Amino acid sequence: MSHHFLDYYRCPETYAGFATDVQLSGDSGYFRWGQDTVCYGRTAGGVRADQAHAVTWDASDDVAVRDSQAYLPFDPEEVTENLQRERYSAHFREPGRLTNEILRKIYYRLRPWLSVSIRKHLQKAHLRKWREISFPEWPVDLTVDRIHRRRMALAMKALDMDRVPFIWFWPDNCASCCIVTHDVEDLIGRDFCEKLMDLDESFGFRSSFQVVPEDRYAVPDFYLKSIVDRGFEVNVHDLKHDGRLYAEYSEFRRRALRINAYGRQFGASGFRSGILYRNADWYDAFDFLYDMSIPNVAHLDPQHGGCCTVMPYFIGDMVELPVTCTQDYTLFHILKDYSIDLWKKQIDLIRENYGLVSILVHPDYVIDEREQQLYRELLQYLADLRNTDHMWTPLPGDAARWWQQRRQMRLVSEQGQCRVEGPGSERARIAYACAAGDQVTYSFEAEGVSVLS
């Protein structure tokens, strides 16, 4: 079953037929599918590399179309899941894992007594070689999106079609989506939340606040109520924010039970881990509608990797809303960039691919006027796109609920006409994937095939 492909496109299952007619290898590795797309998984031939930069084999020559069926020398569903769940670069595959874990324990034991300047120095030392990382692609990686488009192009070729209907990614004719999120790390950030809500509201945004339940600061009911009553959203942010959530499986399961309980107590439908540590294969322990812990590309995060897509996707029944833009702390204190140029570059790349712009700004790091002014410039830029470029700007929970609804929708054809059925279908729109070599472009029928490219 091509469930990743169908979750992405919500097209009829007729167009999701792919096959591998030979046995796949027992081990996984890196290979290419076209010069611009690095994959990770098992293959039926070729040479799989241990590192992305060492890839030599391109699977394209072994792709075949016959008898209305596309045959691939790998399983595209497996490759997609490997990328989305970061199995190519999960923490248990990192060199020196034991050494890294020991250093991590020492760091978080000492963190309460370390000054911000010392922490910045240590973080820069850890990330000093980030520019040498060849995969995922910086500053935005579109590997999974390219794989899906290439699969759609193959399906059309196999069925001798030049376009395929699907349920458009976003509701209400929106071309892309943007969510604004705030992780509240310390007491100073908690106490700045009201002013940050004022700032967001002044540009017409409602955002989410991820709150640490234990140890960092008190979380009184009136504080949570002050956020929700203004139309903003409260989510759970880790348990203790001590870097230990994913360090050991049995402890993770114990913490997950408490995290779920705080989710119910807070009325939270979303979760984000501290420091963006994650292990997607353990997410079945969570009882949330959505997660926001996996970066699109994580060169500048303590845990490297990235999900390689700018679209929401599913991990089991939970929606993953990936972090697609660089965090404020990283921009200001690691890159030393006091402009919004990088943010704008990332936002424009995501918009060009109709994806999710996910902004992560901490109240703790925008208290000073210089940082606030940059954040105002970012909000103004996003507000202009909302008003001129049909960008949808919901709360994260509303974006996740849309993807849950969209997953249940289906296309129905009657007398040659397509329509969408299912809860929320009144907000859905039918789009078309149109053949363009080994890729596709997107269009809306009423406006002609060249409207979206």
WOTA-V734836 format. One line per field, one symbol per residue. phi: phi as a letter, one per 40 degrees, with the letter a starting at -180 (. if undefined). psi: psi as a letter, one per 30 degrees, with the letter a starting at -180 (. if undefined). burial: b if it has 16 or more other ideal C-beta (glycine too) atoms within 10 Angstrom, else e. A space follows every 50 residues. Layout:
BEGIN
phi: ???
psi: ???
burial: ???
END
This chain:
BEGIN
phi: .ccccccccfbdcdcbcbabcbccccbbacabbgcbbcbbicbcagbccc bccccbcbcdcbcbbafgacbbcacccccdcdcccfccacdcbccgdccd ccccccdcccddbcccccccccccccbcbcccccaccccbbbdccccccc cccccccccfbbabcacdcbcfgccaabbbbbcccbdccdcccccccdcd ccbgbbbbbcbccbgcacbcccccccccccgcbbbcbgbbfbgbcbcacc cdccccccccccdcccgcbbaaccgfcaaccbccccbbcabbbbccabdb bdbchhcgabbdabbgccccbccbbcccdcccbccfbbabccdcccdccc ccbgcccbbbbcdcbbcccdcccccccccccccccdcbbfccbccdcccc cccccdcccacbbbfgbcabbhdgccccbcbbcbcagcbbbbabdcbgcb cbb
psi: kieeeeeefhlkfeggjkljglkllfllakllilfgjklkallfaajklf kefgkfkkfefgklkkhhkkkkgljfeeeeeeeeghffhlfffkkheeee eeeeeeefefefgkleeeeeeeeeeegfgeffkfklkkfkkgeeeeeeee eeeeeeeeghlflkklklellhgkfalkkkljkjeleeeeffeeeeeeee efggkklkjkkkekeelkilefeeefeefggakklkjaefhgggegekee eeeeeeeeeeeeeeefhkflkklkghkljffgfffkilellhfjlekheg lejlbkfglgkllkjbfkkkjljflkleeeeefefhjhlgeeeeeeeeee efggajjjkjkkffggeleeeeeeeeeeeeeeeeeeffghkkilleeeee eeeeeeffllkkkjhgkklkklkgffflkklkkkkibgallklkefglfg ek.
burial: ebebbbbbbbbbeebbebebeeebeeebbbbbbbeebbbbbbbbebebbe ebeebebebeebbeeeeeebbbbbbbbbbbbbbbbbbbbbbeeeeeeeee eeebeebbeeeeeeeeeeebeebeeebeebeebebbbbbbbbbbbbbbbb bbbbbbbbeeeebbbbbbbbbeebbbbbbbbbbbbeeebbebbeebbebb eebebbbbbbbbbeebbebeeebbeebeeeebbbbbbbbbbbbbbbbeee ebeebbeebbebbeebebbbbbbbbbbbbbeebeebebbbbbbbbbbbbb bbbbbbbbbbbbbbbeebbbbbbbbbbbbbbbbbeeeeebeebeebbebb bebbbbbbbbbbbbbbeeeebeebbeebbebbbebbeeeebbbbbbbbbb bbbbbbbebbbeeeeeeeebebeebebbbbbbbbbeeeebbbbeeeeebe ebe
END
